[in-house]
Amino acid sequence: MQHRIVVIGAGYTGAIAAGRLARRLHREDAAITLVNAEPDFVERVRLHQLAVGQDLKPRPLSEMFAGTGVELKCAKVTGVDVDRRTIAVIDANGAEELEYDSLVYALGSGWEAQGVPGAAEHAHEVASRPGALRLRERLARLEAGQTVTVVGGGLTGLEAATEIAEARPDLDVALAARSGLGDWLSPKGRGHLRKVFDRLGITVHEHAAVTGVEADRVTTADGRAIPAAVTVWTTGFAVHPIAKATALEVTGAGQIVVDATMRSVSHPDVYAVGDAAYAMGPGNKPLRMSCASGTPAAWQAADAIAARLTGGKLPNMPVRYFNQCISLGRKEGLIQYVTADDRAVRAALTGRLAAVYKELICKGAAWGVANPTLRMPTRRRRVARERATAGAAVKTVA
């Protein structure tokens, strides 16, 4: 009997985990199923490019995982029962349940209106492919001189504002940030960011906490009214709500609490990776929602599952940070070097070279997902029979 591993979510982390498991375990011993609502892999880090009219390379999951032994199921996950170890899904043929012995939860996150009146009704988002396509269609209808206001001064907001301003110089682009522009960056990083914003003509509203969104404006806590024919909301992300409805131990925000191997602290046959996981990093600080956190977490989870099933040595790869990569349009970039716990240091790479660096990072991430079992040492090991035939046995392995 094969050990049944189900991976739900085929974003960066889920796809990486599925591919790495396929590389680590013999096909005769482990049945790996990857469940995703869409048939294609979506490069989430490029959705701001999609929103301004650029076309992204199609990446069908069926082609990416052809010949790997990973079974793909295009279906929407509607529920998880961690006590019965089942996944409820629905596809074109209707509803069904999938059973698992080990689960990798990688449903990720989406945009969060944060309870701000009017945000859900009037704002656009770039956290999903459908959202980016809706924004793309809306921007295409804007006439010269109309205002696009990006709400949120984090990485997503900076990339969205600069991408829109570069692609549509005829528009009046503004950014509303709760704090100062790039105030977490080094002096060099902040200086370059302001230089690029000035050159692109982006109006910056600093210390502007948005408290309301209307069809033609946003309002702030200090009474400002900022024009906005289109509002782009990038203030933060919310994890998929399914985990919070299970018996898993989760945070107040719904992230699954995991140990250093990305295994649930309450249900040892469940692993969580990416934005869905609440994991501690260097300095005893929670890892931030990012590809920089999610990719090594996916490696960690896959290797831990393989090790526990085969009796191998558990991985010991503490997740740490090296830099924050920010695209500022297609011609400019900013690479802010950071400490292991994600605090900015003085050094930063800027300009065209930084843009090339960021592009290589994006291409490398997509290549790694699109080629899940290539260029990685073959270390397939046999699963112990008692572990393969009884999922409960996995719980007893340290």
ROLUMVEX-80172 format. One record per residue (C-alpha): x, y, z; residue in three letters. Coordinates in pm, 1 decimal. Layout:
% ROLUMVEX-80172
X / Y / Z / ala;
...
% end
This chain:
% ROLUMVEX-80172
0.0 / 0.0 / 0.0 / met;
133.8 / 341.9 / -96.6 / gln;
163.6 / 627.9 / 149.2 / his;
-82.9 / 889.5 / 28.0 / arg;
54.0 / 1243.5 / 20.9 / ile;
-183.6 / 1520.6 / -82.4 / val;
-56.8 / 1872.6 / -151.4 / val;
-329.8 / 2136.7 / -168.1 / ile;
-238.0 / 2453.4 / -353.7 / gly;
2.5 / 2473.5 / -647.8 / ala;
154.0 / 2814.4 / -599.7 / gly;
528.0 / 2844.7 / -553.6 / tyr;
540.6 / 2651.7 / -226.7 / thr;
292.1 / 2376.5 / -303.9 / gly;
438.2 / 2303.0 / -646.4 / ala;
792.0 / 2301.7 / -508.9 / ile;
696.4 / 2067.2 / -224.6 / ala;
520.1 / 1823.9 / -459.9 / ala;
812.6 / 1815.2 / -701.6 / gly;
1069.5 / 1768.9 / -427.2 / arg;
868.8 / 1484.8 / -272.3 / leu;
854.1 / 1316.4 / -611.7 / ala;
1231.9 / 1341.2 / -626.9 / arg;
1284.0 / 1208.4 / -276.6 / arg;
1046.4 / 909.4 / -266.7 / leu;
1003.3 / 598.3 / -480.5 / his;
685.8 / 600.2 / -686.3 / arg;
605.7 / 248.6 / -571.5 / glu;
596.0 / 365.7 / -211.8 / asp;
428.8 / 706.6 / -226.0 / ala;
128.1 / 838.3 / -417.2 / ala;
156.0 / 1218.2 / -449.7 / ile;
-150.3 / 1419.6 / -550.5 / thr;
-134.4 / 1793.0 / -619.8 / leu;
-468.3 / 1975.4 / -598.6 / val;
-516.4 / 2321.9 / -747.0 / asn;
-819.0 / 2524.3 / -848.3 / ala;
-660.5 / 2644.3 / -1174.8 / glu;
-490.5 / 2432.9 / -1442.6 / pro;
-197.0 / 2674.1 / -1469.0 / asp;
80.2 / 2782.2 / -1235.9 / phe;
47.9 / 3154.5 / -1165.0 / val;
359.1 / 3369.8 / -1117.5 / glu;
216.5 / 3577.0 / -836.5 / arg;
525.1 / 3797.8 / -815.4 / val;
450.1 / 3920.0 / -1170.1 / arg;
80.3 / 3999.1 / -1134.2 / leu;
145.8 / 4373.5 / -1130.2 / his;
297.3 / 4325.0 / -1477.1 / gln;
-12.7 / 4138.5 / -1592.7 / leu;
-228.0 / 4422.9 / -1460.1 / ala;
-63.8 / 4683.0 / -1685.0 / val;
-105.7 / 4479.8 / -2002.4 / gly;
201.9 / 4261.2 / -2017.3 / gln;
142.0 / 3898.1 / -2111.9 / asp;
290.4 / 3627.6 / -1892.3 / leu;
416.0 / 3295.6 / -2021.7 / lys;
152.7 / 3022.4 / -1985.0 / pro;
267.2 / 2748.0 / -1746.4 / arg;
22.1 / 2452.9 / -1753.9 / pro;
68.7 / 2233.1 / -1448.8 / leu;
7.2 / 1925.2 / -1663.6 / ser;
321.0 / 2002.8 / -1863.6 / glu;
527.2 / 2098.7 / -1560.6 / met;
459.0 / 1771.4 / -1379.7 / phe;
450.5 / 1539.9 / -1681.9 / ala;
657.3 / 1230.8 / -1610.1 / gly;
719.3 / 1313.9 / -1244.4 / thr;
468.2 / 1069.4 / -1099.6 / gly;
271.1 / 1351.8 / -938.3 / val;
-102.6 / 1318.3 / -1002.3 / glu;
-269.8 / 1650.2 / -1076.5 / leu;
-624.8 / 1724.8 / -978.3 / lys;
-782.1 / 2048.9 / -1097.1 / cys;
-1035.2 / 2113.1 / -823.6 / ala;
-1128.5 / 2366.2 / -559.2 / lys;
-1065.2 / 2267.3 / -199.5 / val;
-1380.1 / 2328.9 / 4.7 / thr;
-1284.7 / 2173.3 / 336.6 / gly;
-1026.9 / 1979.9 / 536.1 / val;
-1108.5 / 1726.3 / 808.4 / asp;
-784.4 / 1666.5 / 994.6 / val;
-940.7 / 1409.6 / 1226.4 / asp;
-1070.2 / 1190.5 / 941.8 / arg;
-774.4 / 1289.7 / 724.0 / arg;
-986.7 / 1385.2 / 424.9 / thr;
-996.0 / 1676.6 / 180.3 / ile;
-1328.8 / 1789.5 / 36.5 / ala;
-1298.0 / 1914.7 / -321.3 / val;
-1525.7 / 2008.8 / -606.7 / ile;
-1447.3 / 1998.2 / -977.8 / asp;
-1634.2 / 1980.8 / -1306.3 / ala;
-1763.4 / 1635.6 / -1214.0 / asn;
-1897.4 / 1738.1 / -874.0 / gly;
-1789.6 / 1700.8 / -512.3 / ala;
-1570.7 / 1426.3 / -369.6 / glu;
-1333.5 / 1347.7 / -84.7 / glu;
-964.3 / 1268.2 / -103.6 / leu;
-799.2 / 1067.3 / 171.9 / glu;
-444.4 / 1134.0 / 284.8 / tyr;
-179.2 / 994.0 / 514.2 / asp;
28.6 / 1313.2 / 495.5 / ser;
-103.3 / 1654.2 / 396.3 / leu;
91.0 / 1954.8 / 274.2 / val;
-128.0 / 2261.5 / 318.8 / tyr;
-22.8 / 2534.5 / 73.9 / ala;
-341.7 / 2727.7 / -0.1 / leu;
-161.0 / 3057.6 / 51.8 / gly;
-325.2 / 3395.2 / 94.0 / ser;
-534.5 / 3655.9 / -80.9 / gly;
-597.3 / 4025.1 / -50.1 / trp;
-747.5 / 4167.8 / 269.2 / glu;
-986.4 / 4464.7 / 279.5 / ala;
-919.7 / 4490.6 / 655.5 / gln;
-1273.3 / 4603.5 / 722.7 / gly;
-1221.8 / 4942.5 / 556.1 / val;
-1559.8 / 5068.3 / 431.4 / pro;
-1586.8 / 5058.7 / 54.1 / gly;
-1263.1 / 4868.7 / -7.0 / ala;
-1428.1 / 4541.2 / -104.9 / ala;
-1678.4 / 4721.5 / -330.2 / glu;
-1454.9 / 4973.7 / -504.1 / his;
-1088.8 / 4866.9 / -479.3 / ala;
-891.9 / 4641.3 / -712.8 / his;
-628.8 / 4388.8 / -606.2 / glu;
-322.7 / 4223.9 / -760.6 / val;
-294.0 / 3925.1 / -525.3 / ala;
-470.9 / 3690.9 / -768.2 / ser;
-475.2 / 3636.7 / -1142.2 / arg;
-849.0 / 3717.8 / -1175.6 / pro;
-794.4 / 4036.1 / -974.5 / gly;
-499.0 / 4141.6 / -1187.9 / ala;
-699.9 / 4078.9 / -1505.5 / leu;
-990.9 / 4288.0 / -1376.1 / arg;
-749.9 / 4571.1 / -1297.5 / leu;
-593.0 / 4532.5 / -1640.7 / arg;
-930.4 / 4578.1 / -1807.0 / glu;
-1014.1 / 4878.9 / -1588.3 / arg;
-681.3 / 5052.4 / -1649.5 / leu;
-721.1 / 5005.5 / -2023.0 / ala;
-1041.4 / 5211.1 / -2009.4 / arg;
-888.2 / 5504.6 / -1821.1 / leu;
-837.7 / 5826.5 / -2010.8 / glu;
-525.6 / 6040.6 / -1984.7 / ala;
-504.9 / 6248.5 / -1670.3 / gly;
-718.4 / 6023.9 / -1452.7 / gln;
-583.6 / 5921.8 / -1112.0 / thr;
-482.6 / 5575.0 / -996.5 / val;
-421.1 / 5556.3 / -621.8 / thr;
-232.0 / 5260.4 / -479.1 / val;
-307.4 / 5202.2 / -111.3 / val;
-23.8 / 5039.6 / 81.5 / gly;
344.7 / 5120.9 / 102.4 / gly;
482.4 / 4765.9 / 127.4 / gly;
663.7 / 4573.3 / -143.5 / leu;
346.7 / 4500.8 / -342.2 / thr;
238.0 / 4863.8 / -330.8 / gly;
576.4 / 4993.5 / -443.0 / leu;
589.4 / 4749.3 / -733.7 / glu;
230.5 / 4816.3 / -842.2 / ala;
265.0 / 5195.6 / -830.6 / ala;
589.8 / 5206.8 / -1028.1 / thr;
472.3 / 4949.3 / -1282.9 / glu;
152.0 / 5144.3 / -1352.2 / ile;
333.0 / 5478.6 / -1368.5 / ala;
593.8 / 5345.3 / -1611.1 / glu;
340.9 / 5168.3 / -1835.3 / ala;
90.9 / 5456.2 / -1833.2 / arg;
278.8 / 5787.9 / -1803.6 / pro;
-40.7 / 5963.1 / -1911.9 / asp;
-208.4 / 5874.8 / -1581.6 / leu;
-173.6 / 6051.6 / -1247.0 / asp;
-43.0 / 5777.5 / -1015.5 / val;
-41.3 / 5822.5 / -638.9 / ala;
62.0 / 5607.8 / -342.9 / leu;
-96.4 / 5629.4 / 2.1 / ala;
129.3 / 5482.2 / 270.7 / ala;
42.8 / 5437.6 / 637.3 / arg;
398.6 / 5536.0 / 734.7 / ser;
691.4 / 5698.4 / 555.5 / gly;
788.0 / 5592.4 / 204.1 / leu;
1014.8 / 5289.4 / 235.7 / gly;
1090.6 / 5370.9 / 597.4 / asp;
1213.8 / 5014.8 / 665.1 / trp;
1487.0 / 5048.3 / 400.5 / leu;
1842.4 / 5171.0 / 442.0 / ser;
1917.8 / 5539.7 / 372.2 / pro;
2054.1 / 5441.1 / 31.7 / lys;
1743.8 / 5235.3 / -43.7 / gly;
1505.1 / 5512.2 / 62.8 / arg;
1696.3 / 5768.0 / -139.8 / gly;
1680.5 / 5558.1 / -454.4 / his;
1312.6 / 5485.2 / -402.8 / leu;
1228.8 / 5855.5 / -379.1 / arg;
1440.8 / 5926.8 / -685.7 / lys;
1249.9 / 5670.8 / -893.1 / val;
911.1 / 5788.9 / -765.0 / phe;
999.0 / 6148.3 / -850.4 / asp;
1115.4 / 6055.5 / -1199.2 / arg;
796.0 / 5857.5 / -1265.7 / leu;
583.3 / 6144.0 / -1133.7 / gly;
419.3 / 5940.8 / -856.6 / ile;
255.0 / 6150.6 / -586.6 / thr;
328.4 / 6010.5 / -240.9 / val;
89.7 / 6058.8 / 51.5 / his;
285.7 / 5957.8 / 360.0 / glu;
139.3 / 5882.5 / 703.2 / his;
-195.0 / 5844.2 / 529.8 / ala;
-396.9 / 5563.9 / 688.1 / ala;
-685.8 / 5502.0 / 448.8 / val;
-1016.7 / 5468.0 / 632.9 / thr;
-1261.9 / 5467.6 / 344.5 / gly;
-1283.0 / 5394.4 / -27.3 / val;
-1537.0 / 5547.1 / -262.6 / glu;
-1583.5 / 5516.4 / -637.0 / ala;
-1373.1 / 5825.6 / -707.3 / asp;
-1157.7 / 5878.7 / -397.3 / arg;
-1006.6 / 5741.1 / -80.0 / val;
-1026.2 / 5914.4 / 256.2 / thr;
-766.2 / 5905.6 / 532.7 / thr;
-774.2 / 5911.3 / 911.1 / ala;
-656.3 / 6273.3 / 916.7 / asp;
-936.0 / 6389.9 / 688.8 / gly;
-760.6 / 6393.7 / 354.0 / arg;
-954.4 / 6306.4 / 39.4 / ala;
-728.3 / 6161.4 / -230.5 / ile;
-871.5 / 6139.9 / -585.2 / pro;
-887.8 / 5789.3 / -727.0 / ala;
-1062.6 / 5693.5 / -1048.2 / ala;
-911.1 / 5352.6 / -970.1 / val;
-800.3 / 5233.9 / -626.8 / thr;
-549.3 / 4949.2 / -601.8 / val;
-549.2 / 4784.0 / -257.9 / trp;
-218.0 / 4633.0 / -141.8 / thr;
-225.0 / 4683.9 / 235.0 / thr;
-180.3 / 4321.0 / 333.3 / gly;
-283.7 / 3961.9 / 281.5 / phe;
-521.6 / 3724.9 / 456.7 / ala;
-464.4 / 3350.0 / 460.8 / val;
-717.4 / 3111.6 / 313.3 / his;
-996.9 / 3063.3 / 569.3 / pro;
-1018.5 / 2683.7 / 550.1 / ile;
-748.1 / 2614.4 / 809.9 / ala;
-926.2 / 2823.4 / 1070.9 / lys;
-1235.7 / 2603.7 / 1031.2 / ala;
-1041.1 / 2286.2 / 1118.3 / thr;
-912.9 / 2140.3 / 1445.8 / ala;
-559.8 / 2251.8 / 1358.3 / leu;
-386.0 / 2489.3 / 1596.8 / glu;
-386.3 / 2823.6 / 1419.5 / val;
-310.2 / 3184.2 / 1503.0 / thr;
-577.6 / 3449.2 / 1532.5 / gly;
-513.3 / 3531.6 / 1167.5 / ala;
-568.1 / 3168.7 / 1065.7 / gly;
-208.8 / 3062.2 / 997.5 / gln;
-120.6 / 2704.7 / 1091.5 / ile;
129.0 / 2690.6 / 1378.5 / val;
422.1 / 2470.7 / 1276.1 / val;
756.6 / 2357.3 / 1414.4 / asp;
1100.0 / 2396.9 / 1254.7 / ala;
1020.5 / 2122.5 / 999.7 / thr;
692.8 / 2292.9 / 898.2 / met;
486.2 / 2023.7 / 1070.2 / arg;
168.9 / 2121.4 / 1252.9 / ser;
222.3 / 2132.2 / 1628.6 / val;
-124.9 / 1984.6 / 1682.3 / ser;
-156.8 / 1733.4 / 1396.4 / his;
177.8 / 1573.4 / 1300.1 / pro;
47.5 / 1433.1 / 971.4 / asp;
-13.2 / 1788.3 / 844.5 / val;
254.9 / 2023.3 / 713.9 / tyr;
198.1 / 2386.4 / 621.6 / ala;
414.8 / 2594.6 / 389.3 / val;
414.4 / 2945.0 / 249.4 / gly;
174.0 / 3212.8 / 367.1 / asp;
-44.7 / 2950.4 / 536.2 / ala;
225.0 / 2866.4 / 793.1 / ala;
314.5 / 3044.3 / 1114.6 / tyr;
680.2 / 2958.0 / 1155.1 / ala;
950.2 / 3121.3 / 1362.2 / met;
1266.8 / 3243.6 / 1193.7 / gly;
1592.7 / 3402.7 / 1309.3 / pro;
1563.9 / 3624.2 / 1613.3 / gly;
1252.6 / 3429.5 / 1715.6 / asn;
1049.1 / 3641.3 / 1474.8 / lys;
764.9 / 3501.7 / 1262.5 / pro;
857.1 / 3454.6 / 897.9 / leu;
689.0 / 3711.7 / 676.4 / arg;
454.6 / 3616.6 / 396.1 / met;
684.6 / 3605.0 / 95.8 / ser;
839.5 / 3383.4 / -167.4 / cys;
1169.2 / 3428.9 / 18.7 / ala;
1016.0 / 3249.4 / 318.2 / ser;
795.5 / 3005.3 / 132.1 / gly;
1049.4 / 2841.5 / -96.9 / thr;
1292.9 / 2720.7 / 172.5 / pro;
994.1 / 2625.8 / 389.5 / ala;
867.9 / 2401.9 / 107.8 / ala;
1210.7 / 2237.9 / 81.4 / trp;
1209.7 / 2185.9 / 456.2 / gln;
864.2 / 2029.8 / 464.4 / ala;
926.7 / 1793.7 / 171.7 / ala;
1260.6 / 1675.9 / 308.9 / asp;
1111.6 / 1629.6 / 656.4 / ala;
825.6 / 1417.6 / 523.1 / ile;
1068.9 / 1206.0 / 323.2 / ala;
1301.6 / 1167.2 / 620.6 / ala;
1025.5 / 1061.9 / 857.9 / arg;
885.5 / 811.4 / 609.6 / leu;
1220.5 / 653.8 / 528.8 / thr;
1389.5 / 680.5 / 867.5 / gly;
1641.7 / 930.2 / 733.3 / gly;
1797.4 / 1230.4 / 901.3 / lys;
1567.5 / 1526.5 / 954.8 / leu;
1668.7 / 1841.5 / 764.8 / pro;
1822.7 / 2127.1 / 956.0 / asn;
1800.6 / 2430.4 / 729.1 / met;
1696.7 / 2733.8 / 931.8 / pro;
1509.5 / 2977.2 / 708.8 / val;
1689.6 / 3311.0 / 693.9 / arg;
1680.5 / 3621.4 / 479.0 / tyr;
1947.9 / 3773.2 / 256.1 / phe;
1776.3 / 4053.5 / 67.5 / asn;
1448.3 / 4210.3 / -36.7 / gln;
1408.2 / 4231.1 / -414.1 / cys;
1186.3 / 4511.6 / -541.2 / ile;
1105.7 / 4583.2 / -905.4 / ser;
1039.3 / 4950.4 / -979.5 / leu;
904.6 / 4912.0 / -1328.9 / gly;
1093.7 / 4725.4 / -1600.6 / arg;
1399.5 / 4951.1 / -1601.2 / lys;
1466.8 / 5010.6 / -1232.0 / glu;
1502.7 / 4795.6 / -925.1 / gly;
1611.5 / 4793.6 / -564.3 / leu;
1785.7 / 4508.4 / -385.3 / ile;
1793.7 / 4584.8 / -14.7 / gln;
2035.6 / 4358.5 / 170.5 / tyr;
1913.5 / 4249.5 / 512.5 / val;
2018.9 / 4060.9 / 823.0 / thr;
1910.9 / 3700.7 / 880.4 / ala;
1601.1 / 3828.9 / 1063.5 / asp;
1509.0 / 4068.1 / 780.0 / asp;
1641.0 / 4403.2 / 907.7 / arg;
1790.6 / 4637.1 / 649.2 / ala;
2166.5 / 4693.5 / 644.8 / val;
2345.7 / 4982.8 / 477.5 / arg;
2422.5 / 4799.7 / 153.9 / ala;
2174.4 / 4814.0 / -134.8 / ala;
2191.0 / 4751.4 / -508.9 / leu;
2002.0 / 5001.5 / -722.6 / thr;
1924.0 / 5096.2 / -1080.7 / gly;
1929.9 / 4886.6 / -1394.1 / arg;
2154.7 / 4619.2 / -1243.2 / leu;
1905.6 / 4572.6 / -959.5 / ala;
1625.1 / 4535.1 / -1214.9 / ala;
1821.4 / 4261.4 / -1392.6 / val;
1891.3 / 4093.4 / -1058.2 / tyr;
1520.0 / 4091.8 / -967.7 / lys;
1428.6 / 3957.2 / -1311.5 / glu;
1674.7 / 3670.5 / -1270.0 / leu;
1525.4 / 3591.5 / -929.1 / ile;
1175.2 / 3579.2 / -1077.4 / cys;
1284.6 / 3363.1 / -1369.9 / lys;
1477.4 / 3132.5 / -1140.0 / gly;
1177.4 / 3085.2 / -911.5 / ala;
950.3 / 3004.5 / -1206.4 / ala;
1208.9 / 2768.8 / -1357.9 / trp;
1239.4 / 2583.7 / -1030.2 / gly;
863.6 / 2529.0 / -1020.1 / val;
836.5 / 2443.1 / -1389.8 / ala;
1113.5 / 2182.1 / -1360.6 / asn;
1029.4 / 2020.1 / -1027.7 / pro;
1255.9 / 1717.9 / -1051.1 / thr;
1546.0 / 1845.1 / -1260.0 / leu;
1890.6 / 1961.0 / -1150.7 / arg;
1847.7 / 1811.5 / -805.3 / met;
2049.8 / 1518.1 / -670.7 / pro;
1863.6 / 1188.5 / -686.4 / thr;
1810.0 / 1064.1 / -332.7 / arg;
1504.7 / 845.7 / -367.0 / arg;
1465.9 / 620.5 / -67.0 / arg;
1228.4 / 340.7 / 15.9 / arg;
945.8 / 406.1 / 255.1 / val;
934.5 / 173.0 / 553.0 / ala;
641.3 / -64.8 / 507.4 / arg;
481.2 / 13.3 / 841.8 / glu;
493.5 / 384.7 / 765.3 / arg;
345.9 / 341.4 / 419.9 / ala;
57.7 / 121.2 / 528.1 / thr;
-48.4 / 309.1 / 839.6 / ala;
-58.2 / 685.0 / 846.0 / gly;
-83.2 / 671.8 / 1223.0 / ala;
267.3 / 527.2 / 1234.4 / ala;
402.7 / 854.7 / 1097.1 / val;
285.1 / 1027.5 / 1411.4 / lys;
512.2 / 811.2 / 1622.2 / thr;
829.3 / 903.0 / 1437.7 / val;
1029.4 / 1179.0 / 1607.2 / ala;
% end
